Amino acid sequence: MTTPSDMPARGSGGNSAAQQAPSSDSSASADAVAALPAAPGLPQSQPAAHSSVPSLMSSCSSTATADAEAREWWARREATVERELYSGLLKRMDTQRKQVIAFKAEQSKWESRLQGKIKKDAHDRKLLGEYNLELQAALAAFEDRFAHQQREVDAQTSHIVALESTLREKAAQAEEVQLLRRRNAELAERVAKWERYHRAEAAAAERTRQLEQEALLNHLEHNLLTLSLGDSVVAAAATSAHPQNGADKLLTRRRSAPDGRALRRSDSNSSVVDEEDLLARIAELEKLCKHKDQSIHSLKGILERQEAVLDEKLKLTNAKYDQVKAINLALQKRLLQSLTDNSP
C-alpha cells in the first residue's frame, strides 16, 4: 500500500516520464517501447522483420502514444487509489483523533477524579494522623490507668490473700471450737450420766440403809420379845413348882442369869457395831457425794467458761468472716465497674 508521503513522488515520476517520452530519439524510444509492458486493453505491436523504416517510425510513434496513454491511465489509477487511500487514512486519522480526544477527556476526567481522591486521601490521612495521635495519647493514659489499677489489684490481691489466710486460721479456730463444743457436749453427757448414776447409787444406798435399819430394828424387837417371853416363862415355872425344885430352879436361874446377860450384851454389842459401821459408811457416802457434787459444780463452771470463750471466739470469727466477705464483694464490684468503664 502507498502512503501519503509517496503520492507526490509517484505523480511527479509519472508526469516526468510522460514528458520525457516525446523528446527521446528514435532508437531510445524503440528500446523503451520494447522494454515497457503493454497497456491493458491495447495489443502489442510486433514489428515485421522486413518492414520499412517509415513503417517502423510510425509503429514507434503509435507505440509511444500507447505507452503514454498507458502511463497516463496508470497515473490516473494510482492517483485514484492514492486519493481513496488518503481519504481512508484521513477517516481513520479522524476516527483515531476522536478516540484520542475521547481518551484524553476520559483521562482528564479520571485524572481529576484521581486528584480529588488523592486530596481526599491526603485529608483523610491527615485526619487519621491526628486521630492516631489522639489515640496514642489516650492509649498512654489508659496504660497509666491500667498500671495504676493493676497495682491496686495486686495490693488488693495481697490483702485478700492475707485475709484468706486469716480466714483459714479462723476456720481452723472454728473447727477447734466445734471440737471443743463436741467435747463439752460429751463431758456434759458424762456429767449427766454421773449425776444419774450418783442419784441411782444414792437412792440404792438409801434404800439399802433403810432396809438394814429395818432389819436391825426387827432383829432387836425379836430379841427383846424373846427375852421378855423367856423371863415370864421362867418366873411362872418357879412359882408353880416344888420349893426344892424352886430352889434348884432359882439356883439354875442365878447360874444362868449371867450367861443370859452376856448373851444380851453380845447381841446389843453386835447391833451397836453394825449400826456404827452403817453410820460410818453413810458418812463416807455423804462425803463422796459432796465431793462428786463439788467436782460436778467445778466441771459445770469450767464448761460455762469454755462455752463463753467459744461463743466470743465464734462471734469474732463470724465478724471477721463478714468483714472479709464484704471486702471481697466491694473488690468484685470495683473490678466490674473498672472493666465496664474501660470497655469501649
Order of alpha helices (4+ residues) and beta strands (2+ residues): alpha-alpha-alpha-alpha
